[in-house]
Amino acid sequence: MQILKNPSLKSGKEFIDKSLQDENSIILVGSCVAKYSGRAGSFLPEGERIIIIKPDGTLLVHQNEKREPVNWNPPGCTASVSLDQDLRLVSERSDPEETLLVIYKNLKMAASFELMDEQELELVGTEEDLVKSVLQNPELVEDGFKPKEREKPVSSGVIDIYGEDREGNGVALEFKRGKASLSAVNQLSRYVRELENKVNRKVRGIVVAPEISSGAKNLLTSEGLEYVKVEQFSSFDEIIYERGQKKIKEFMTENDADSERS
């Protein structure tokens, strides 16, 4: 990492130029004017701001408040720097044609560094997390539950997980990442009715969610369905499953083997 504090505009220009050539990430702090032209136009009068330039061409202009940049150019743009009376940083986009010009009166800081990061964002606390946690730990539903099929298609939709209980009854699970509502119960009810007609045996329907509305709970009771509470994850460390977790096919293979032994 390289940092310049209170550099001259000439030193700043040379520093930014080399950093762009090296395809480094760049942070600039100083007093500047920002002008945008393209599909529309904007002008941001002089003020002290933070500019971030990324190797993929992204340029962000941040003020000292709010989360979003006040102006930006997206990935794929080309940045260049020049020095006249002022330091001029230009970000250009070809399709559509857009230009973001940042004119510096002075620089307080310029930083350049190479970030080593090839990871992708992984969302936690999603409906997918709930499904995977039950596949990894079927006892979260109840003791003896055996997952048989994930995303089982039926004419009325797709069942998140289909399995069997310890008595050999079919079990259809409907997952919701938030509060389960009447629509979730109605959906599950359609699945259960269709499956019972197809397999000619009892099929239980269970809504799996962190919480359920009072109306949905009353409808569950009247429809002969059930509810199992599975907590949402509040942090990555609380996720129950690992990347090496068993897949549904592995559960099916193990369960089939157990059935043959019994």
MIKE-588026 format. One line per 5 residues: their letters; for each residue x, y, z of N, C-alpha, C. Coordinates in Angstrom, 2 decimals, always signed. Layout:
BEGIN
a) X,Y,Z,X,Y,Z,X,Y,Z  ... $
***
This chain:
BEGIN
mqilk) +0.85,-1.19,+0.00,+0.00,+0.00,+0.00,+0.89,+1.24,+0.00  +0.53,+2.23,-0.81,+1.24,+3.49,-0.86,+0.28,+4.63,-0.51  +0.76,+5.55,+0.32,-0.07,+6.68,+0.74,+0.73,+7.97,+0.63  +0.11,+8.97,+0.02,+0.68,+10.31,-0.02,-0.20,+11.23,+0.81  +0.41,+11.99,+1.72,-0.33,+12.95,+2.52,-0.01,+14.37,+2.05 $
npslk) -1.07,+15.12,+1.78,-0.95,+16.51,+1.30,+0.03,+16.64,+0.13  -0.13,+15.80,-0.91,+0.79,+15.90,-2.04,+0.50,+17.13,-2.89  +1.50,+17.58,-3.64,+1.26,+18.62,-4.63,+0.41,+18.03,-5.74  -0.24,+18.87,-6.53,-1.06,+18.36,-7.62,-0.21,+17.59,-8.63  +1.05,+18.04,-8.82,+1.94,+17.33,-9.74,+2.26,+15.94,-9.22 $
sgkef) +2.61,+15.84,-7.93,+2.89,+14.53,-7.35,+1.65,+13.64,-7.36  +0.52,+14.27,-7.09,-0.73,+13.52,-7.12,-1.04,+12.97,-8.49  -0.79,+13.78,-9.52,-1.05,+13.34,-10.90,-0.18,+12.14,-11.24  +1.11,+12.21,-10.91,+2.02,+11.12,-11.21,+1.63,+9.86,-10.43  +1.22,+10.04,-9.20,+0.82,+8.93,-8.35,-0.43,+8.23,-8.90 $
idksl) -1.43,+9.02,-9.28,-2.68,+8.46,-9.82,-2.43,+7.78,-11.16  -1.62,+8.40,-11.99,-1.31,+7.85,-13.31,-0.69,+6.46,-13.19  +0.31,+6.35,-12.31,+0.96,+5.05,-12.12,+0.01,+4.02,-11.51  -0.81,+4.45,-10.58,-1.75,+3.53,-9.94,-2.78,+3.00,-10.93  -3.21,+3.86,-11.86,-4.12,+3.42,-12.91,-3.45,+2.40,-13.82 $
qdens) -2.20,+2.66,-14.16,-1.46,+1.73,-15.01,-1.26,+0.38,-14.32  -1.05,+0.41,-13.01,-0.86,-0.82,-12.24,-2.18,-1.52,-11.92  -3.30,-0.90,-12.30,-4.63,-1.43,-12.04,-4.86,-1.66,-10.55  -4.45,-0.70,-9.76,-4.67,-0.74,-8.32,-5.99,-0.07,-7.95  -6.44,-0.33,-6.73,-7.56,+0.44,-6.18,-7.01,+1.75,-5.65 $
iilvg) -7.77,+2.83,-5.84,-7.29,+4.17,-5.49,-8.32,+4.89,-4.64  -7.86,+5.56,-3.59,-8.71,+6.43,-2.79,-8.09,+7.82,-2.76  -8.90,+8.82,-3.09,-8.45,+10.22,-3.10,-9.33,+11.03,-2.16  -8.70,+11.91,-1.39,-9.42,+12.81,-0.51,-8.94,+14.23,-0.78  -9.89,+15.12,-1.06,-9.50,+16.50,-1.33,-10.67,+17.34,-1.76 $
scvak) -10.38,+18.60,-2.05,-11.43,+19.54,-2.48,-11.58,+19.47,-3.98  -12.81,+19.22,-4.45,-12.99,+19.02,-5.89,-14.37,+19.47,-6.35  -14.48,+19.58,-7.66,-15.73,+19.84,-8.36,-16.03,+18.62,-9.21  -17.28,+18.20,-9.31,-17.64,+17.03,-10.12,-18.68,+17.43,-11.16  -18.40,+17.08,-12.42,-19.31,+17.37,-13.52,-19.61,+16.08,-14.27 $
ysgra) -20.90,+15.85,-14.51,-21.31,+14.67,-15.25,-22.07,+15.09,-16.51  -21.78,+14.42,-17.62,-22.54,+14.64,-18.85,-22.77,+13.30,-19.51  -23.96,+13.15,-20.09,-24.32,+11.88,-20.73,-25.78,+11.87,-21.04  -26.51,+10.89,-20.49,-27.95,+10.82,-20.71,-28.66,+11.99,-20.06  -27.99,+12.59,-19.08,-28.49,+13.82,-18.44,-27.25,+14.65,-18.13 $
gsflp) -27.33,+15.51,-17.14,-26.18,+16.31,-16.76,-26.30,+16.72,-15.31  -25.14,+16.90,-14.65,-25.16,+17.34,-13.25,-23.88,+18.09,-12.94  -23.98,+18.93,-11.92,-22.81,+19.71,-11.49,-22.80,+19.74,-9.96  -21.68,+19.35,-9.38,-21.52,+19.36,-7.93,-20.45,+20.39,-7.58  -20.83,+21.50,-6.96,-19.86,+22.56,-6.64,-18.75,+22.06,-5.72 $
egeri) -17.74,+22.90,-5.55,-16.54,+22.50,-4.82,-16.84,+22.13,-3.37  -16.20,+21.07,-2.95,-16.31,+20.60,-1.58,-15.33,+19.46,-1.36  -15.05,+19.13,-0.11,-14.12,+18.05,+0.19,-14.84,+16.70,+0.10  -14.27,+15.81,-0.69,-14.95,+14.54,-0.96,-13.95,+13.39,-1.02  -14.51,+12.18,-0.98,-13.72,+10.96,-1.13,-14.03,+10.37,-2.51 $
iiikp) -13.00,+10.11,-3.28,-13.15,+9.49,-4.59,-12.54,+8.10,-4.53  -13.27,+7.12,-5.01,-12.78,+5.74,-5.06,-12.74,+5.29,-6.52  -11.59,+4.78,-6.94,-11.44,+4.25,-8.30,-11.05,+2.79,-8.18  -11.80,+1.90,-8.84,-11.54,+0.48,-8.76,-10.93,-0.02,-10.08  -10.18,-1.13,-10.01,-9.54,-1.65,-11.22,-10.50,-2.00,-12.36 $
dgtll) -11.77,-2.27,-12.03,-12.73,-2.61,-13.08,-13.32,-1.39,-13.77  -12.84,-0.19,-13.41,-13.31,+1.04,-14.04,-14.35,+1.80,-13.24  -14.83,+1.23,-12.15,-15.80,+1.92,-11.30,-15.18,+3.18,-10.69  -15.92,+4.28,-10.71,-15.50,+5.50,-10.03,-16.66,+6.01,-9.19  -16.41,+6.25,-7.91,-17.44,+6.69,-6.97,-17.04,+8.01,-6.33 $
vhqne) -18.00,+8.94,-6.26,-17.80,+10.23,-5.61,-18.64,+10.25,-4.35  -17.98,+10.26,-3.19,-18.69,+10.22,-1.91,-18.55,+11.54,-1.16  -19.66,+12.00,-0.57,-19.63,+13.11,+0.37,-19.53,+12.56,+1.78  -19.54,+13.42,+2.77,-19.33,+12.97,+4.15,-20.61,+12.47,+4.82  -21.69,+12.34,+4.06,-22.92,+11.79,+4.59,-23.54,+10.84,+3.58 $
krepv) -24.40,+9.97,+4.06,-25.19,+9.03,+3.27,-24.34,+7.87,+2.75  -25.05,+6.78,+2.47,-24.40,+5.55,+2.05,-24.03,+5.57,+0.57  -24.92,+6.06,-0.27,-24.72,+6.01,-1.72,-23.80,+7.12,-2.18  -23.02,+6.88,-3.25,-22.21,+7.95,-3.83,-23.11,+9.01,-4.44  -22.65,+10.26,-4.42,-23.44,+11.34,-5.01,-23.34,+11.30,-6.53 $
nwnpp) -22.28,+10.71,-7.04,-22.14,+10.49,-8.48,-21.20,+9.31,-8.69  -21.28,+8.70,-9.86,-20.47,+7.51,-10.11,-20.46,+7.19,-11.60  -19.51,+6.37,-11.99,-19.49,+5.70,-13.28,-19.30,+4.21,-13.01  -19.96,+3.35,-13.77,-19.98,+1.92,-13.46,-18.73,+1.17,-13.96  -18.63,-0.12,-13.66,-17.53,-0.93,-14.20,-17.49,-0.85,-15.72 $
gctas) -16.30,-0.97,-16.27,-16.14,-0.91,-17.73,-15.74,+0.46,-18.24  -15.71,+1.44,-17.36,-15.29,+2.78,-17.77,-13.76,+2.89,-17.76  -13.27,+3.91,-18.44,-11.83,+4.15,-18.51,-11.50,+5.47,-17.82  -10.56,+5.41,-16.88,-10.17,+6.61,-16.14,-8.81,+7.10,-16.62  -8.65,+8.42,-16.62,-7.36,+9.04,-16.98,-7.19,+10.30,-16.15 $
vsldq) -5.95,+10.78,-16.04,-5.67,+11.95,-15.22,-4.75,+12.89,-15.99  -4.97,+14.19,-15.82,-4.14,+15.20,-16.47,-3.96,+16.38,-15.52  -2.97,+17.22,-15.83,-2.68,+18.36,-14.96,-2.55,+19.61,-15.82  -3.40,+20.59,-15.51,-3.31,+21.91,-16.12,-3.10,+22.87,-14.96  -3.99,+23.80,-14.76,-3.94,+24.58,-13.53,-4.47,+23.77,-12.36 $
dlrlv) -5.37,+22.84,-12.71,-5.95,+21.96,-11.71,-5.65,+20.51,-12.09  -5.90,+19.61,-11.15,-5.78,+18.17,-11.43,-7.13,+17.68,-11.93  -7.15,+17.07,-13.12,-8.40,+16.67,-13.75,-8.44,+15.15,-13.89  -9.43,+14.57,-13.26,-9.64,+13.12,-13.32,-10.90,+12.86,-14.15  -10.74,+12.09,-15.22,-11.85,+11.85,-16.15,-12.18,+10.36,-16.19 $
sersd) -13.46,+10.04,-16.05,-13.94,+8.67,-16.23,-14.91,+8.67,-17.40  -14.62,+7.85,-18.42,-15.42,+7.85,-19.65,-16.03,+6.48,-19.92  -17.28,+6.54,-20.34,-18.03,+5.33,-20.73,-18.44,+5.48,-22.18  -18.28,+4.40,-22.96,-18.54,+4.50,-24.40,-19.97,+4.17,-24.79  -20.61,+3.26,-24.09,-21.96,+2.84,-24.48,-22.83,+2.63,-23.25 $
peetl) -23.70,+3.61,-22.96,-23.89,+4.90,-23.65,-22.74,+5.86,-23.33  -22.63,+6.91,-24.11,-21.56,+7.87,-23.91,-21.83,+8.70,-22.65  -20.94,+8.57,-21.69,-21.06,+9.30,-20.42,-19.66,+9.70,-19.96  -19.58,+10.86,-19.37,-18.30,+11.35,-18.86,-18.50,+11.95,-17.47  -17.63,+11.53,-16.56,-17.61,+12.10,-15.22,-16.25,+12.76,-15.01 $
lviyk) -16.27,+14.08,-14.83,-15.04,+14.86,-14.67,-14.94,+15.35,-13.22  -13.81,+15.04,-12.59,-13.55,+15.50,-11.23,-12.34,+16.44,-11.29  -12.53,+17.68,-10.85,-11.46,+18.69,-10.90,-11.00,+18.98,-9.47  -9.76,+18.67,-9.19,-9.21,+18.86,-7.85,-8.51,+20.21,-7.73  -8.83,+20.93,-6.67,-8.12,+22.16,-6.31,-6.93,+21.83,-5.41 $
nlkma) -7.11,+20.79,-4.56,-6.01,+20.32,-3.71,-6.29,+18.89,-3.29  -5.24,+18.21,-2.89,-5.35,+16.84,-2.40,-4.85,+16.76,-0.96  -5.64,+16.13,-0.11,-5.21,+15.89,+1.26,-4.55,+14.53,+1.41  -5.03,+13.58,+0.58,-4.48,+12.24,+0.66,-4.73,+11.50,-0.63  -3.77,+10.64,-1.01,-3.93,+9.73,-2.14,-3.39,+8.38,-1.72 $
asfel) -4.16,+7.33,-1.88,-3.74,+5.99,-1.48,-3.94,+5.03,-2.64  -3.02,+4.09,-2.78,-3.08,+3.11,-3.86,-2.70,+1.74,-3.28  -3.48,+0.72,-3.62,-3.19,-0.62,-3.10,-3.84,-1.67,-3.97  -3.26,-2.87,-3.90,-3.81,-4.02,-4.62,-4.60,-4.87,-3.64  -5.88,-5.05,-3.93,-6.72,-5.85,-3.06,-6.78,-7.28,-3.59 $
mdeqe) -6.46,-8.24,-2.74,-6.55,-9.65,-3.11,-7.88,-10.19,-2.61  -8.85,-10.29,-3.50,-10.19,-10.70,-3.09,-10.89,-11.35,-4.27  -11.06,-12.67,-4.20,-11.75,-13.41,-5.26,-13.04,-14.03,-4.77  -13.47,-13.61,-3.59,-14.67,-14.20,-3.00,-15.93,-13.52,-3.52  -17.06,-14.22,-3.38,-18.36,-13.67,-3.72,-19.22,-13.58,-2.47 $
lelvg) -20.09,-12.61,-2.46,-20.97,-12.42,-1.32,-21.91,-13.61,-1.15  -22.00,-14.10,+0.09,-22.92,-15.18,+0.40,-23.98,-14.65,+1.36  -25.22,-14.70,+0.92,-26.32,-14.24,+1.77,-26.62,-15.28,+2.84  -26.91,-14.83,+4.03,-27.30,-15.73,+5.11,-28.68,-15.34,+5.59  -29.33,-16.29,+6.23,-30.68,-16.01,+6.72,-31.72,-16.04,+5.61 $
teedl) -31.40,-16.72,+4.50,-32.34,-16.80,+3.40,-33.20,-18.06,+3.54  -34.20,-18.16,+2.70,-35.04,-19.36,+2.69,-34.20,-20.57,+2.32  -33.22,-20.35,+1.42,-32.33,-21.43,+1.03,-31.55,-21.97,+2.23  -31.14,-21.06,+3.13,-30.43,-21.49,+4.33,-31.30,-22.40,+5.20  -32.57,-22.04,+5.33,-33.48,-22.86,+6.13,-33.62,-24.25,+5.53 $
vksvl) -33.77,-24.30,+4.20,-33.91,-25.59,+3.51,-32.66,-26.44,+3.72  -31.49,-25.83,+3.53,-30.24,-26.58,+3.66,-30.01,-27.06,+5.08  -30.40,-26.24,+6.06,-30.20,-26.65,+7.44,-31.05,-27.86,+7.79  -32.26,-27.94,+7.22,-33.11,-29.11,+7.47,-32.57,-30.34,+6.74  -32.03,-30.16,+5.55,-31.42,-31.28,+4.85,-30.24,-31.84,+5.63 $
qnpel) -29.47,-30.92,+6.24,-28.32,-31.34,+7.04,-28.75,-31.91,+8.39  -29.86,-31.39,+8.92,-30.32,-31.81,+10.25,-31.83,-32.07,+10.20  -32.27,-33.19,+9.65,-33.70,-33.48,+9.52,-34.46,-33.46,+10.84  -33.73,-33.70,+11.95,-34.39,-33.72,+13.25,-34.90,-32.34,+13.65  -34.51,-31.29,+12.93,-35.08,-29.97,+13.19,-36.59,-29.97,+12.95 $
vedgf) -37.03,-30.83,+12.04,-38.48,-30.95,+11.79,-39.10,-31.84,+12.86  -38.55,-33.04,+13.00,-38.96,-33.96,+14.05,-38.07,-35.19,+13.98  -37.98,-35.90,+15.08,-37.21,-37.14,+15.10,-37.80,-38.15,+14.12  -36.94,-38.77,+13.34,-37.39,-39.79,+12.41,-37.74,-39.27,+11.03  -37.72,-37.94,+10.84,-38.02,-37.41,+9.51,-36.88,-37.71,+8.55 $
kpker) -37.23,-38.18,+7.33,-36.24,-38.53,+6.32,-36.54,-37.76,+5.02  -35.68,-36.82,+4.63,-35.87,-36.13,+3.35,-35.72,-37.12,+2.19  -36.60,-37.05,+1.23,-36.55,-37.93,+0.07,-36.29,-37.17,-1.23  -36.86,-35.98,-1.32,-36.74,-35.24,-2.59,-36.80,-33.75,-2.32  -35.93,-33.00,-2.99,-35.94,-31.55,-2.87,-36.55,-30.94,-4.12 $
ekpvs) -37.35,-29.90,-3.92,-38.02,-29.20,-5.03,-38.81,-30.20,-5.88  -39.69,-30.90,-5.22,-40.53,-31.89,-5.90,-41.63,-31.18,-6.68  -41.68,-31.35,-8.01,-42.70,-30.66,-8.80,-44.06,-31.34,-8.71  -45.09,-30.54,-8.54,-46.48,-31.00,-8.62,-47.21,-29.99,-9.49  -48.41,-30.33,-9.91,-49.11,-29.44,-10.85,-49.42,-28.08,-10.24 $
sgvid) -49.55,-28.01,-8.91,-49.88,-26.75,-8.25,-48.66,-25.95,-7.82  -47.45,-26.47,-8.09,-46.24,-25.74,-7.74,-45.07,-26.67,-7.49  -44.19,-26.24,-6.60,-42.99,-27.02,-6.26,-42.88,-27.15,-4.74  -42.80,-28.37,-4.25,-42.66,-28.62,-2.82,-41.19,-28.47,-2.44  -40.90,-27.66,-1.44,-39.51,-27.40,-1.07,-38.77,-28.67,-0.72 $
iyged) -39.33,-29.45,+0.19,-38.76,-30.76,+0.54,-39.90,-31.75,+0.73  -39.75,-32.93,+0.14,-40.71,-34.01,+0.36,-39.96,-35.16,+1.03  -40.58,-35.76,+2.06,-39.93,-36.85,+2.77,-40.94,-37.75,+3.43  -40.45,-38.52,+4.41,-41.31,-39.44,+5.15,-41.05,-39.30,+6.64  -42.09,-39.54,+7.45,-41.90,-39.57,+8.90,-41.60,-40.99,+9.34 $
regng) -41.43,-41.21,+10.62,-41.04,-42.53,+11.13,-42.13,-43.58,+10.92  -43.37,-43.13,+10.67,-44.48,-44.05,+10.43,-44.65,-44.38,+8.96  -43.83,-43.76,+8.11,-43.92,-44.02,+6.68,-44.88,-43.10,+5.96  -45.44,-42.11,+6.65,-46.33,-41.15,+6.01,-45.52,-40.17,+5.18  -46.12,-39.71,+4.09,-45.48,-38.67,+3.31,-45.50,-37.35,+4.06 $
valef) -44.46,-36.53,+3.87,-44.38,-35.24,+4.53,-43.95,-34.18,+3.52  -44.78,-33.16,+3.35,-44.45,-32.04,+2.46,-44.09,-30.83,+3.31  -42.92,-30.25,+3.07,-42.47,-29.09,+3.83,-42.52,-27.84,+2.97  -43.12,-26.80,+3.51,-43.16,-25.49,+2.86,-42.38,-24.51,+3.73  -41.31,-23.91,+3.17,-40.42,-23.04,+3.93,-40.72,-21.56,+3.67 $
krgka) -40.59,-20.77,+4.73,-40.66,-19.31,+4.61,-39.57,-18.71,+5.49  -38.82,-17.76,+4.93,-37.70,-17.17,+5.68,-38.18,-16.17,+6.73  -39.38,-15.62,+6.54,-39.95,-14.68,+7.50,-41.20,-15.25,+8.12  -42.13,-14.39,+8.45,-43.38,-14.84,+9.05,-44.26,-15.51,+8.01  -44.66,-16.75,+8.27,-45.54,-17.48,+7.36,-46.94,-16.88,+7.41 $
slsav) -47.53,-16.70,+6.24,-48.85,-16.07,+6.15,-49.89,-17.06,+5.63  -51.11,-16.55,+5.43,-52.19,-17.40,+4.92,-51.86,-18.01,+3.57  -51.15,-17.26,+2.73,-50.82,-17.76,+1.39,-49.95,-19.00,+1.46  -49.02,-19.05,+2.44,-48.16,-20.22,+2.60,-48.98,-21.44,+2.98  -49.95,-21.24,+3.87,-50.81,-22.35,+4.30,-51.69,-22.84,+3.15 $
nqlsr) -52.28,-21.93,+2.41,-53.11,-22.31,+1.27,-52.30,-23.07,+0.23  -51.08,-22.61,+0.01,-50.20,-23.28,-0.96,-49.89,-24.71,-0.51  -49.53,-24.85,+0.75,-49.21,-26.17,+1.28,-50.43,-27.08,+1.24  -51.59,-26.55,+1.53,-52.82,-27.34,+1.51,-53.07,-27.92,+0.11  -52.82,-27.13,-0.92,-52.99,-27.63,-2.30,-52.01,-28.76,-2.58 $
yvrel) -50.77,-28.60,-2.12,-49.77,-29.65,-2.33,-50.19,-30.96,-1.68  -50.65,-30.88,-0.43,-51.02,-32.08,+0.32,-52.19,-32.80,-0.34  -53.21,-32.06,-0.73,-54.37,-32.68,-1.38,-53.97,-33.39,-2.66  -53.13,-32.74,-3.45,-52.70,-33.34,-4.72,-51.87,-34.60,-4.48  -50.96,-34.54,-3.51,-50.11,-35.70,-3.24,-50.91,-36.88,-2.71 $
enkvn) -51.87,-36.61,-1.82,-52.67,-37.71,-1.27,-53.46,-38.41,-2.37  -53.92,-37.67,-3.35,-54.64,-38.28,-4.47,-53.71,-39.12,-5.34  -52.46,-38.70,-5.42,-51.49,-39.42,-6.27,-50.96,-40.67,-5.60  -50.53,-40.57,-4.35,-49.85,-41.69,-3.69,-50.81,-42.59,-2.92  -52.05,-42.12,-2.78,-53.09,-42.92,-2.11,-52.68,-43.33,-0.69 $
rkvrg) -52.11,-42.38,+0.05,-51.77,-42.60,+1.45,-51.76,-41.24,+2.15  -51.64,-41.28,+3.45,-51.64,-40.04,+4.21,-50.39,-39.22,+3.92  -50.60,-37.92,+3.72,-49.48,-36.99,+3.54,-49.66,-35.85,+4.54  -48.67,-35.63,+5.35,-48.69,-34.52,+6.31,-48.09,-33.28,+5.65  -48.61,-32.12,+5.99,-48.07,-30.86,+5.50,-47.56,-30.03,+6.65 $
ivvap) -46.31,-29.56,+6.53,-45.70,-28.79,+7.62,-45.12,-27.50,+7.07  -45.51,-26.38,+7.66,-44.90,-25.09,+7.36,-43.68,-24.93,+8.26  -42.54,-24.61,+7.67,-41.30,-24.43,+8.42,-40.89,-22.96,+8.28  -40.86,-22.24,+9.39,-40.57,-20.81,+9.35,-40.18,-20.32,+10.75  -39.55,-19.14,+10.83,-39.21,-18.57,+12.14,-40.43,-18.19,+12.96 $
eissg) -41.51,-17.78,+12.28,-42.74,-17.41,+12.97,-43.92,-17.53,+12.02  -45.12,-17.45,+12.56,-46.32,-17.61,+11.76,-47.40,-16.67,+12.28  -48.18,-16.12,+11.38,-49.25,-15.20,+11.79,-50.37,-15.98,+12.47  -51.15,-15.28,+13.28,-52.24,-15.95,+14.01,-53.28,-16.50,+13.04  -53.56,-15.74,+11.98,-54.53,-16.21,+10.99,-54.05,-17.46,+10.29 $
aknll) -52.75,-17.50,+9.95,-52.19,-18.67,+9.29,-52.21,-19.88,+10.22  -51.96,-19.65,+11.51,-51.96,-20.75,+12.46,-53.35,-21.34,+12.63  -54.37,-20.47,+12.64,-55.74,-20.96,+12.73,-56.13,-21.77,+11.50  -55.70,-21.31,+10.33,-56.00,-22.03,+9.10,-55.28,-23.37,+9.07  -54.05,-23.41,+9.58,-53.32,-24.67,+9.67,-54.13,-25.70,+10.44 $
tsegl) -54.64,-25.28,+11.58,-55.40,-26.19,+12.43,-56.64,-26.71,+11.71  -57.36,-25.82,+11.08,-58.59,-26.22,+10.39,-58.31,-27.12,+9.19  -57.12,-26.96,+8.58,-56.77,-27.77,+7.41,-56.05,-29.06,+7.80  -55.80,-29.23,+9.10,-55.09,-30.43,+9.55,-53.61,-30.41,+9.22  -53.04,-29.23,+9.11,-51.62,-29.08,+8.80,-50.86,-28.71,+10.06 $
eyvkv) -49.52,-28.60,+9.94,-48.69,-28.38,+11.13,-47.68,-27.25,+10.89  -47.10,-26.80,+12.00,-46.09,-25.74,+11.94,-44.89,-26.12,+12.79  -43.68,-25.93,+12.24,-42.44,-26.15,+12.98,-41.64,-24.86,+12.92  -41.23,-24.40,+14.10,-40.45,-23.17,+14.17,-38.97,-23.47,+14.01  -38.35,-22.83,+13.01,-36.90,-22.91,+12.81,-36.39,-21.49,+12.77 $
eqfss) -35.48,-21.17,+13.65,-35.02,-19.79,+13.79,-34.23,-19.33,+12.58  -34.33,-18.01,+12.28,-33.49,-17.39,+11.29,-32.08,-17.29,+11.83  -31.12,-17.19,+10.91,-29.74,-16.99,+11.31,-29.45,-15.51,+11.38  -28.83,-15.08,+12.47,-28.50,-13.66,+12.60,-27.08,-13.36,+12.20  -26.24,-14.38,+12.02,-24.87,-14.16,+11.57,-24.38,-15.39,+10.85 $
fdeii) -23.30,-15.23,+10.10,-22.76,-16.33,+9.32,-22.35,-17.49,+10.22  -21.83,-17.17,+11.42,-21.35,-18.20,+12.32,-22.47,-19.10,+12.82  -23.72,-18.63,+12.70,-24.83,-19.41,+13.22,-25.42,-20.35,+12.19  -24.90,-20.33,+10.97,-25.42,-21.23,+9.95,-25.11,-22.67,+10.36  -26.07,-23.52,+10.27,-25.92,-24.87,+10.77,-25.10,-25.73,+9.80 $
yergq) -25.27,-25.53,+8.51,-24.62,-26.39,+7.54,-23.26,-25.84,+7.12  -22.46,-26.73,+6.55,-21.16,-26.35,+6.01,-21.17,-26.58,+4.51  -20.12,-26.08,+3.85,-20.04,-26.27,+2.40,-20.01,-27.75,+2.03  -19.46,-28.58,+2.90,-19.35,-30.00,+2.61,-20.55,-30.79,+3.05  -21.68,-30.17,+3.22,-22.86,-30.84,+3.72,-23.34,-31.91,+2.75 $
kkike) -24.11,-32.84,+3.29,-24.67,-33.88,+2.45,-25.72,-33.32,+1.52  -25.74,-33.86,+0.33,-26.74,-33.46,-0.65,-27.97,-34.36,-0.49  -29.08,-33.95,-1.07,-30.33,-34.70,-0.94,-30.19,-36.11,-1.50  -29.39,-36.27,-2.58,-29.20,-37.60,-3.14,-28.51,-38.52,-2.15  -27.57,-37.95,-1.34,-26.89,-38.75,-0.34,-27.86,-39.21,+0.73 $
fmten) -28.79,-38.32,+1.13,-29.80,-38.69,+2.11,-30.68,-39.81,+1.56  -31.07,-39.66,+0.28,-31.94,-40.66,-0.33,-31.24,-42.02,-0.38  -29.94,-42.01,-0.73,-29.18,-43.25,-0.81,-29.07,-43.90,+0.55  -28.74,-43.08,+1.59,-28.61,-43.61,+2.93,-29.94,-44.14,+3.45  -31.02,-43.38,+3.17,-32.33,-43.79,+3.66,-32.80,-45.08,+3.00 $
dadse) -32.52,-45.21,+1.70,-32.88,-46.43,+0.99,-32.11,-47.62,+1.56  -30.83,-47.39,+1.87,-30.02,-48.46,+2.44,-30.54,-48.86,+3.81  -30.96,-47.86,+4.60,-31.54,-48.15,+5.92,-32.82,-48.97,+5.80  -33.63,-48.62,+4.77,-34.90,-49.34,+4.57,-34.64,-50.79,+4.22  -33.59,-51.02,+3.37,-33.28,-52.38,+2.96,-32.78,-53.21,+4.15 $
rs) -31.96,-52.58,+5.03,-31.45,-53.30,+6.19,-32.55,-53.64,+7.18  -33.57,-52.75,+7.25,-34.66,-53.00,+8.19,-35.69,-53.96,+7.59 $
***
